[in-house]
Amino acid sequence: MKAAKQRSLAGRIWLWTKRIFLLLFLLQFLYIILLKWVYPPITITQFSSWISGDGLKRDYVGGDEISRNIKLAVIASEDQVFPDHSGFDWKNIKKAMEYNKKKPNRIRGASTISQQVAKNVFLWQGRGWIRKGLEAYFTKMIEWIWGKKRILEVYVNVIEMGKGIYGAEAAAQAYFKKPAKNLTRREAAMIAACLPNPKVYTVKPLHRQVASRSGWVVGQMNFLERDPDIQGVIQ
């Protein structure tokens, strides 16, 4: 009798566990679909920035209110094959793995823009295997549901571009006192150059890494702009 009750209790617990997981899956799926048209109210990274004292400067704007210069600049700086991959740059990932194996104390990342959006919109910062698995899941989902133009639009609105500064509009106002739609090629390149570590590689005051890398970014922008696939996602 006791064993039967225990099996019955275990069965009910398993049933409710499955229901909870199904509910969570449906909710996150609906949230992904919703974000195809609206911006996230706040991300874990933005919330952490606010409670840690870094502040939160953010102003979401539509894709047509953001200069194509900044869209081109972040592709040039962060993910030059963005229009062509399905969420992951396997060639770059392989190179990063080989580098990290040789130099374990100097970790090199290989995240695409799609992966960075997945991480920054849906997850927390970190390198654990669970988070990496979830990142891969959300990366594929936004690739399938949002498409490249929406992923890029969300990226330039939510990514950290300075201490407590999130998105191109807030960065343009903070650094150049102008809206994001009026950013010049050089200004966009400076913002993009800070992205690997925006708290350290500052635009104002101008960090030497930003000063040197922004020139390289401009050169890459000039080269990549002729690519019809890139033209298609930055319009």
MIGU-940599 format. One record per residue (C-alpha): x, y, z; residue in three letters. Coordinates in nm, 4 decimals, padded with zeros to 6 digits. Layout:
// MIGU-940599
<rec X="X" Y="Y" Z="Z" aa="ala"/>
...
//
This chain:
// MIGU-940599
<rec X="00.0000" Y="00.0000" Z="00.0000" aa="met"/>
<rec X="00.2787" Y="00.2370" Z="00.0966" aa="lys"/>
<rec X="00.4730" Y="00.1564" Z="-00.2193" aa="ala"/>
<rec X="00.1625" Y="00.2213" Z="-00.4295" aa="ala"/>
<rec X="00.1145" Y="00.5638" Z="-00.2644" aa="lys"/>
<rec X="00.4788" Y="00.6502" Z="-00.3292" aa="gln"/>
<rec X="00.4433" Y="00.5548" Z="-00.6964" aa="arg"/>
<rec X="00.1250" Y="00.7607" Z="-00.7171" aa="ser"/>
<rec X="00.2989" Y="01.0620" Z="-00.5612" aa="leu"/>
<rec X="00.5976" Y="01.0230" Z="-00.7911" aa="ala"/>
<rec X="00.3623" Y="01.0027" Z="-01.0879" aa="gly"/>
<rec X="00.1844" Y="01.3244" Z="-00.9890" aa="arg"/>
<rec X="00.5154" Y="01.5044" Z="-00.9369" aa="ile"/>
<rec X="00.6362" Y="01.3891" Z="-01.2795" aa="trp"/>
<rec X="00.3089" Y="01.4974" Z="-01.4387" aa="leu"/>
<rec X="00.3295" Y="01.8462" Z="-01.2879" aa="trp"/>
<rec X="00.6974" Y="01.8706" Z="-01.3798" aa="thr"/>
<rec X="00.6124" Y="01.7979" Z="-01.7432" aa="lys"/>
<rec X="00.3294" Y="02.0507" Z="-01.7352" aa="arg"/>
<rec X="00.5561" Y="02.3202" Z="-01.5906" aa="ile"/>
<rec X="00.8256" Y="02.2555" Z="-01.8512" aa="phe"/>
<rec X="00.5651" Y="02.2596" Z="-02.1286" aa="leu"/>
<rec X="00.4259" Y="02.5899" Z="-01.9973" aa="leu"/>
<rec X="00.7750" Y="02.7432" Z="-01.9769" aa="leu"/>
<rec X="00.8518" Y="02.6249" Z="-02.3292" aa="phe"/>
<rec X="00.5321" Y="02.7761" Z="-02.4666" aa="leu"/>
<rec X="00.5919" Y="03.1054" Z="-02.2839" aa="leu"/>
<rec X="00.9478" Y="03.1451" Z="-02.4115" aa="gln"/>
<rec X="00.8352" Y="03.0503" Z="-02.7618" aa="phe"/>
<rec X="00.5626" Y="03.3162" Z="-02.7541" aa="leu"/>
<rec X="00.8164" Y="03.5671" Z="-02.6175" aa="tyr"/>
<rec X="01.0522" Y="03.4973" Z="-02.9077" aa="ile"/>
<rec X="00.7681" Y="03.5531" Z="-03.1530" aa="ile"/>
<rec X="00.6631" Y="03.8744" Z="-02.9764" aa="leu"/>
<rec X="01.0165" Y="04.0143" Z="-02.9965" aa="leu"/>
<rec X="01.0046" Y="03.9859" Z="-03.3725" aa="lys"/>
<rec X="00.8027" Y="04.3101" Z="-03.3573" aa="trp"/>
<rec X="00.8725" Y="04.4687" Z="-03.0157" aa="val"/>
<rec X="01.1888" Y="04.5232" Z="-02.8128" aa="tyr"/>
<rec X="01.2558" Y="04.3452" Z="-02.4817" aa="pro"/>
<rec X="01.1381" Y="04.5553" Z="-02.1859" aa="pro"/>
<rec X="01.4719" Y="04.4871" Z="-02.0150" aa="ile"/>
<rec X="01.7447" Y="04.2245" Z="-02.0369" aa="thr"/>
<rec X="01.9278" Y="04.0486" Z="-01.7535" aa="ile"/>
<rec X="02.2478" Y="04.2270" Z="-01.8561" aa="thr"/>
<rec X="02.0780" Y="04.5678" Z="-01.8498" aa="gln"/>
<rec X="01.9169" Y="04.4940" Z="-01.5133" aa="phe"/>
<rec X="02.2519" Y="04.3826" Z="-01.3710" aa="ser"/>
<rec X="02.4107" Y="04.7031" Z="-01.4985" aa="ser"/>
<rec X="02.1455" Y="04.9092" Z="-01.3266" aa="trp"/>
<rec X="02.1613" Y="04.7368" Z="-00.9864" aa="ile"/>
<rec X="02.5432" Y="04.7250" Z="-00.9892" aa="ser"/>
<rec X="02.5664" Y="05.1027" Z="-01.0179" aa="gly"/>
<rec X="02.6836" Y="05.1238" Z="-01.3794" aa="asp"/>
<rec X="02.3534" Y="05.2893" Z="-01.4719" aa="gly"/>
<rec X="02.1219" Y="05.2216" Z="-01.7632" aa="leu"/>
<rec X="02.1108" Y="05.4572" Z="-02.0591" aa="lys"/>
<rec X="01.8941" Y="05.3098" Z="-02.3315" aa="arg"/>
<rec X="01.6596" Y="05.4344" Z="-02.6000" aa="asp"/>
<rec X="01.5198" Y="05.1793" Z="-02.8414" aa="tyr"/>
<rec X="01.4565" Y="05.3111" Z="-03.1913" aa="val"/>
<rec X="01.3337" Y="05.1528" Z="-03.5136" aa="gly"/>
<rec X="01.5700" Y="05.0244" Z="-03.7786" aa="gly"/>
<rec X="01.4933" Y="05.3177" Z="-04.0074" aa="asp"/>
<rec X="01.6080" Y="05.5552" Z="-03.7307" aa="glu"/>
<rec X="01.9544" Y="05.3999" Z="-03.7130" aa="ile"/>
<rec X="02.2264" Y="05.4948" Z="-03.9594" aa="ser"/>
<rec X="02.3264" Y="05.2194" Z="-04.1973" aa="arg"/>
<rec X="02.6820" Y="05.3211" Z="-04.0999" aa="asn"/>
<rec X="02.6480" Y="05.1693" Z="-03.7525" aa="ile"/>
<rec X="02.4846" Y="04.8545" Z="-03.8914" aa="lys"/>
<rec X="02.7708" Y="04.8165" Z="-04.1371" aa="leu"/>
<rec X="03.0291" Y="04.8990" Z="-03.8697" aa="ala"/>
<rec X="02.9170" Y="04.6282" Z="-03.6264" aa="val"/>
<rec X="02.9172" Y="04.3696" Z="-03.9056" aa="ile"/>
<rec X="03.2670" Y="04.4793" Z="-04.0075" aa="ala"/>
<rec X="03.3885" Y="04.4652" Z="-03.6490" aa="ser"/>
<rec X="03.2057" Y="04.1661" Z="-03.5049" aa="glu"/>
<rec X="03.0759" Y="03.9284" Z="-03.7730" aa="asp"/>
<rec X="03.1721" Y="03.9820" Z="-04.1353" aa="gln"/>
<rec X="02.9899" Y="03.6709" Z="-04.2585" aa="val"/>
<rec X="02.6685" Y="03.7610" Z="-04.0724" aa="phe"/>
<rec X="02.4400" Y="03.7517" Z="-04.3802" aa="pro"/>
<rec X="02.5748" Y="03.4133" Z="-04.4895" aa="asp"/>
<rec X="02.5753" Y="03.1891" Z="-04.1811" aa="his"/>
<rec X="02.2816" Y="03.0225" Z="-04.0086" aa="ser"/>
<rec X="02.3702" Y="03.1525" Z="-03.6625" aa="gly"/>
<rec X="02.7173" Y="03.0053" Z="-03.6133" aa="phe"/>
<rec X="03.0478" Y="03.0756" Z="-03.7874" aa="asp"/>
<rec X="03.1923" Y="02.7231" Z="-03.7651" aa="trp"/>
<rec X="03.5202" Y="02.8177" Z="-03.9292" aa="lys"/>
<rec X="03.5823" Y="03.0925" Z="-03.6756" aa="asn"/>
<rec X="03.4695" Y="02.8684" Z="-03.3886" aa="ile"/>
<rec X="03.7262" Y="02.6064" Z="-03.4927" aa="lys"/>
<rec X="04.0020" Y="02.8686" Z="-03.5013" aa="lys"/>
<rec X="03.9019" Y="02.9959" Z="-03.1562" aa="ala"/>
<rec X="03.9020" Y="02.6426" Z="-03.0116" aa="met"/>
<rec X="04.2507" Y="02.5772" Z="-03.1490" aa="glu"/>
<rec X="04.3761" Y="02.9099" Z="-03.0131" aa="tyr"/>
<rec X="04.2229" Y="02.8511" Z="-02.6682" aa="asn"/>
<rec X="04.3754" Y="02.5038" Z="-02.6538" aa="lys"/>
<rec X="04.7212" Y="02.6495" Z="-02.7141" aa="lys"/>
<rec X="04.6697" Y="02.9502" Z="-02.4854" aa="lys"/>
<rec X="04.4155" Y="02.8557" Z="-02.2146" aa="pro"/>
<rec X="04.4892" Y="03.1712" Z="-02.0164" aa="asn"/>
<rec X="04.3874" Y="03.3973" Z="-02.3083" aa="arg"/>
<rec X="04.0369" Y="03.2980" Z="-02.4141" aa="ile"/>
<rec X="03.9292" Y="03.4048" Z="-02.7636" aa="arg"/>
<rec X="03.5591" Y="03.4165" Z="-02.8445" aa="gly"/>
<rec X="03.3924" Y="03.3404" Z="-03.1760" aa="ala"/>
<rec X="03.0366" Y="03.4561" Z="-03.1170" aa="ser"/>
<rec X="02.8367" Y="03.5746" Z="-03.4139" aa="thr"/>
<rec X="02.5988" Y="03.8697" Z="-03.3955" aa="ile"/>
<rec X="02.3132" Y="03.6192" Z="-03.3733" aa="ser"/>
<rec X="02.4748" Y="03.4467" Z="-03.0743" aa="gln"/>
<rec X="02.5371" Y="03.7795" Z="-02.9036" aa="gln"/>
<rec X="02.1719" Y="03.8755" Z="-02.9467" aa="val"/>
<rec X="02.0606" Y="03.5390" Z="-02.8061" aa="ala"/>
<rec X="02.2895" Y="03.5824" Z="-02.5066" aa="lys"/>
<rec X="02.2063" Y="03.9446" Z="-02.4359" aa="asn"/>
<rec X="01.8294" Y="03.9287" Z="-02.4882" aa="val"/>
<rec X="01.7396" Y="03.5942" Z="-02.3306" aa="phe"/>
<rec X="02.0268" Y="03.4893" Z="-02.1040" aa="leu"/>
<rec X="02.2898" Y="03.5976" Z="-01.8554" aa="trp"/>
<rec X="02.6621" Y="03.6593" Z="-01.9039" aa="gln"/>
<rec X="02.8876" Y="03.3588" Z="-01.8489" aa="gly"/>
<rec X="03.0590" Y="03.0584" Z="-02.0043" aa="arg"/>
<rec X="02.8908" Y="02.7561" Z="-01.8432" aa="gly"/>
<rec X="02.7806" Y="02.4612" Z="-02.0560" aa="trp"/>
<rec X="02.4131" Y="02.5078" Z="-01.9646" aa="ile"/>
<rec X="02.4221" Y="02.8704" Z="-02.0744" aa="arg"/>
<rec X="02.6075" Y="02.7764" Z="-02.3924" aa="lys"/>
<rec X="02.3440" Y="02.5156" Z="-02.4723" aa="gly"/>
<rec X="02.0632" Y="02.7642" Z="-02.4193" aa="leu"/>
<rec X="02.2520" Y="03.0187" Z="-02.6291" aa="glu"/>
<rec X="02.2672" Y="02.7714" Z="-02.9181" aa="ala"/>
<rec X="01.8932" Y="02.7051" Z="-02.8860" aa="tyr"/>
<rec X="01.7936" Y="03.0727" Z="-02.8828" aa="phe"/>
<rec X="02.0373" Y="03.1482" Z="-03.1658" aa="thr"/>
<rec X="01.8667" Y="02.8979" Z="-03.3943" aa="lys"/>
<rec X="01.5205" Y="03.0144" Z="-03.2905" aa="met"/>
<rec X="01.5812" Y="03.3803" Z="-03.3724" aa="ile"/>
<rec X="01.7478" Y="03.2853" Z="-03.6988" aa="glu"/>
<rec X="01.4352" Y="03.0914" Z="-03.7969" aa="trp"/>
<rec X="01.1727" Y="03.3290" Z="-03.6577" aa="ile"/>
<rec X="01.3223" Y="03.6788" Z="-03.6798" aa="trp"/>
<rec X="01.5524" Y="03.6765" Z="-03.9803" aa="gly"/>
<rec X="01.8780" Y="03.8654" Z="-04.0326" aa="lys"/>
<rec X="01.7432" Y="04.2203" Z="-04.0571" aa="lys"/>
<rec X="01.5519" Y="04.1915" Z="-03.7285" aa="arg"/>
<rec X="01.8466" Y="04.0282" Z="-03.5517" aa="ile"/>
<rec X="02.0732" Y="04.3142" Z="-03.6585" aa="leu"/>
<rec X="01.8132" Y="04.5725" Z="-03.5602" aa="glu"/>
<rec X="01.7807" Y="04.4222" Z="-03.2113" aa="val"/>
<rec X="02.1587" Y="04.3935" Z="-03.1807" aa="tyr"/>
<rec X="02.2238" Y="04.7617" Z="-03.2408" aa="val"/>
<rec X="01.9538" Y="04.8456" Z="-02.9858" aa="asn"/>
<rec X="02.0431" Y="04.6163" Z="-02.6938" aa="val"/>
<rec X="02.4191" Y="04.5604" Z="-02.7048" aa="ile"/>
<rec X="02.6378" Y="04.7389" Z="-02.4483" aa="glu"/>
<rec X="02.8315" Y="05.0221" Z="-02.6110" aa="met"/>
<rec X="02.9873" Y="05.1743" Z="-02.3024" aa="gly"/>
<rec X="02.9546" Y="05.1577" Z="-01.9254" aa="lys"/>
<rec X="02.5781" Y="05.1508" Z="-01.8683" aa="gly"/>
<rec X="02.5144" Y="05.2575" Z="-02.2293" aa="ile"/>
<rec X="02.3008" Y="05.0211" Z="-02.4369" aa="tyr"/>
<rec X="02.2197" Y="05.0592" Z="-02.8034" aa="gly"/>
<rec X="02.3225" Y="05.2901" Z="-03.0836" aa="ala"/>
<rec X="02.0818" Y="05.5704" Z="-02.9967" aa="glu"/>
<rec X="02.2086" Y="05.6043" Z="-02.6385" aa="ala"/>
<rec X="02.5700" Y="05.5737" Z="-02.7576" aa="ala"/>
<rec X="02.5265" Y="05.8366" Z="-03.0293" aa="ala"/>
<rec X="02.3717" Y="06.0796" Z="-02.7816" aa="gln"/>
<rec X="02.6312" Y="06.0110" Z="-02.5104" aa="ala"/>
<rec X="02.9383" Y="06.0355" Z="-02.7339" aa="tyr"/>
<rec X="02.8431" Y="06.2676" Z="-03.0188" aa="phe"/>
<rec X="02.5280" Y="06.4532" Z="-02.9039" aa="lys"/>
<rec X="02.3287" Y="06.3400" Z="-03.2060" aa="lys"/>
<rec X="02.0708" Y="06.0739" Z="-03.2946" aa="pro"/>
<rec X="02.1869" Y="05.7368" Z="-03.4219" aa="ala"/>
<rec X="02.0467" Y="05.8039" Z="-03.7686" aa="lys"/>
<rec X="02.3043" Y="06.0839" Z="-03.8148" aa="asn"/>
<rec X="02.6180" Y="05.8888" Z="-03.7192" aa="leu"/>
<rec X="02.9018" Y="05.9311" Z="-03.9644" aa="thr"/>
<rec X="03.1112" Y="05.6396" Z="-04.0856" aa="arg"/>
<rec X="03.3988" Y="05.7316" Z="-03.8539" aa="arg"/>
<rec X="03.1735" Y="05.7760" Z="-03.5506" aa="glu"/>
<rec X="03.0031" Y="05.4432" Z="-03.6165" aa="ala"/>
<rec X="03.3424" Y="05.2746" Z="-03.6481" aa="ala"/>
<rec X="03.4521" Y="05.4166" Z="-03.3122" aa="met"/>
<rec X="03.1431" Y="05.2762" Z="-03.1414" aa="ile"/>
<rec X="03.1895" Y="04.9386" Z="-03.3105" aa="ala"/>
<rec X="03.5569" Y="04.9323" Z="-03.2096" aa="ala"/>
<rec X="03.4633" Y="04.9412" Z="-02.8408" aa="cys"/>
<rec X="03.2349" Y="04.6353" Z="-02.8562" aa="leu"/>
<rec X="03.4863" Y="04.3643" Z="-02.7591" aa="pro"/>
<rec X="03.5068" Y="04.5233" Z="-02.4118" aa="asn"/>
<rec X="03.3049" Y="04.8465" Z="-02.3926" aa="pro"/>
<rec X="03.3801" Y="04.9117" Z="-02.0259" aa="lys"/>
<rec X="03.7549" Y="04.9147" Z="-02.0971" aa="val"/>
<rec X="03.7750" Y="05.0269" Z="-02.4614" aa="tyr"/>
<rec X="03.6070" Y="05.3615" Z="-02.4135" aa="thr"/>
<rec X="03.4961" Y="05.6018" Z="-02.6850" aa="val"/>
<rec X="03.5118" Y="05.8961" Z="-02.4445" aa="lys"/>
<rec X="03.7809" Y="05.9319" Z="-02.3296" aa="pro"/>
<rec X="03.9173" Y="05.7781" Z="-02.6469" aa="leu"/>
<rec X="04.1008" Y="05.4554" Z="-02.5680" aa="his"/>
<rec X="04.4059" Y="05.3832" Z="-02.7828" aa="arg"/>
<rec X="04.2545" Y="05.0489" Z="-02.8855" aa="gln"/>
<rec X="03.9414" Y="05.2256" Z="-03.0137" aa="val"/>
<rec X="04.1513" Y="05.4868" Z="-03.1929" aa="ala"/>
<rec X="04.3578" Y="05.2249" Z="-03.3765" aa="ser"/>
<rec X="04.0854" Y="04.9663" Z="-03.4378" aa="arg"/>
<rec X="03.8301" Y="05.2186" Z="-03.5660" aa="ser"/>
<rec X="04.0564" Y="05.2935" Z="-03.8645" aa="gly"/>
<rec X="04.0638" Y="04.9225" Z="-03.9483" aa="trp"/>
<rec X="03.6848" Y="04.9048" Z="-03.9110" aa="val"/>
<rec X="03.6390" Y="05.1906" Z="-04.1592" aa="val"/>
<rec X="03.8585" Y="05.0073" Z="-04.4096" aa="gly"/>
<rec X="03.6530" Y="04.6901" Z="-04.3666" aa="gln"/>
<rec X="03.3313" Y="04.8874" Z="-04.4046" aa="met"/>
<rec X="03.4506" Y="05.0293" Z="-04.7353" aa="asn"/>
<rec X="03.5296" Y="04.6782" Z="-04.8584" aa="phe"/>
<rec X="03.2167" Y="04.5005" Z="-04.7270" aa="leu"/>
<rec X="02.9673" Y="04.7634" Z="-04.8354" aa="glu"/>
<rec X="02.9869" Y="04.6392" Z="-05.1946" aa="arg"/>
<rec X="02.8572" Y="04.2961" Z="-05.0938" aa="asp"/>
<rec X="02.4896" Y="04.2674" Z="-05.2044" aa="pro"/>
<rec X="02.4069" Y="04.0342" Z="-04.9128" aa="asp"/>
<rec X="02.5338" Y="04.2920" Z="-04.6643" aa="ile"/>
<rec X="02.3485" Y="04.5689" Z="-04.8463" aa="gln"/>
<rec X="02.0333" Y="04.3634" Z="-04.8028" aa="gly"/>
<rec X="02.0555" Y="04.3473" Z="-04.4216" aa="val"/>
<rec X="02.1696" Y="04.7045" Z="-04.3509" aa="ile"/>
<rec X="01.9015" Y="04.8817" Z="-04.5581" aa="gln"/>
//
